[in-house]
Amino acid sequence: MRVYFKNLDGIRFIAAFLVILQHTAEYKVDTGKNLPNHFLPYFKDFGSYGVTLFFVLSGFLIFYLLFAEHEMKKTIDVKSFYIRRVLRIWPLYLGFGIVLIFGIDYILKLMGTPVNTPEFTNLFFLLIFSINFQLLFGQLNRGIIELYWSVCIEEQFYLFAPLLVKKWFPKMMYVIIAFIVIGIGSKFFMRWLDLVKHVDFNNNNPLYLFTLCRIDNFGIGALAAYLYFRKDLYVKVKPFTENKWIQMGAALFVTLYMIKVLPMPAFEQEYFFSTTPAIFFAYLILAASTGHFFINLEKPILKSLGKYSYGIYVFHATVSQLLLFAFLKLIPQKTTLLYDFIYPVSCTLLTAIVAGLSYEIYEKPFMKLKQKFTIVKNRDT
C-alpha cells in the first residue's frame, strides 16, 4: 500500500527554513561585532515555530500511516515501526552528533572561542536521546548538540505512539484529545514548578524543551490525520478545508502571528506559543495534503529540499557558523545586503548542498533498507 500527500515536501522545507532564518540572525549577534541585523525582531522566534511545524507535520504523517496500517493489517507491527525510525533517524543523528561532540573544541578554537567540553557527558545524553533533558537538568556547555533536542523529543514520543494505536485504535479520538490535554496541562505544571517550587531549569524554558509540554503539537497533527483518514468525518470539514480563501486567511494569520504583528496577550505567548500556531499549521497541512491548496508546493526544487529537510535541520547550525566565520575573515564590508540577504541565502544553499550529499551518499542505503520494513509506503516517514 502506498500513500502520497501533496505539497508536504514543500512544507517540510519551510519548517527548516524558518529555523535557519532565526539562527543566522542570532549567530550575527553572538559575534559581538554589531553586524547588520534588521530582521532579528521578526525572526527571533522563527526557530520555535519551525520546530512546532515539524512536530505537527510529524504527528500528521506518522499517525496517518499508523491508522492506514491498522486498517490494512488489523494491528500494528511495532517492531517494524521502531526499525523504520532507527534507520531513518539514527544514522545521521549519531553519525554527525559524534563528529560534533569530539570535534567541537577544534572548530571553536579555529573560530577564536576555544572551550573545553565534557565530551563523554555529551555523548551519554546523545546516546540515550535525552539532550532536551540535558538542557534542562544536566551540565550546560557549548559542546552540547543543542539542536538535537527536538529530535530527542520526537524519539521519546514515538516510543509509545505505535503501542497506543495498536491497543486503542477504535478509541483514537480519545487518545488524541488526551495528547492535547496533557500537553497543555504540562505547560501549566512546569511553570508552577518553575515559579512556585523554584526548580532549576538551567535558565531554559521547560515549556519549550520538556517532552510532555510538546505532545499537544503531535496530538494536533494526529487530529488532522484522523479527520483525513476517517472519510465520514472529513466530508463534514471538507468545505472548510478545501476553501482557498480560508486557507489564505489561515496562512496570513499564522504569518502575522509569527512576526509579532498581531498583538497577543502575554498569557497566550507564555503558555500557548506552540499550541496556537500548531492549530493553524495542522489546518494548512491538512489542506495542502488534499491537493486543493491555494499555492502549489509540488515544485521539483521544493520536493528535493523537503526530502533533504532533516539533513538541513541537522547541518545548518554548523554550516551557518562556519560560513559566518568565513565572511568575517574574508570580506571586509559589513553591509545590509551582505549580512541580511546574501549571508542567510548562502547558508540555506550551502546547507541544502551538504544535506543533499549526506542523503544521497550516506543516508540513502539506510532508507533502502528501511523500505523492507515499511507496510504503508510514504517517503521519509
Secondary structure, DSSP 8 states (H G I E B T S, - for coil): -B---TTHHHHHHHHHHHHHHHHHHHHHHHTTS----TTHHHHTTHHHHHHHHHHHHHHHHHHHHHHHHHHHHSS--HHHHHHHHHHHHHHHHHHHHHHHHHHHHHHHHHTT------HHHHHHHHHTT-HHHHHHHS---TTS-GGGHHHHHHHHHTTTHHHHHHHHGGGHHHHHHHHHHHHHHHHHHHHHHHHTS----TT--HHHH-GGGGHHHHHHHHHHHHHHH-HHHHHHHHHHHT-HHHHHHHHHHHHHHHTT-S---HHHHHHSTTHHHHHHHHHHHHHHHTT--SS----HHHHHHHHTHHHHHHHHHHHHHHHHHHHHHH-----HIIIIIIHHHHHHHHHHHHHHHIIIIIIHHHHHHHHTT-SSB-TT-
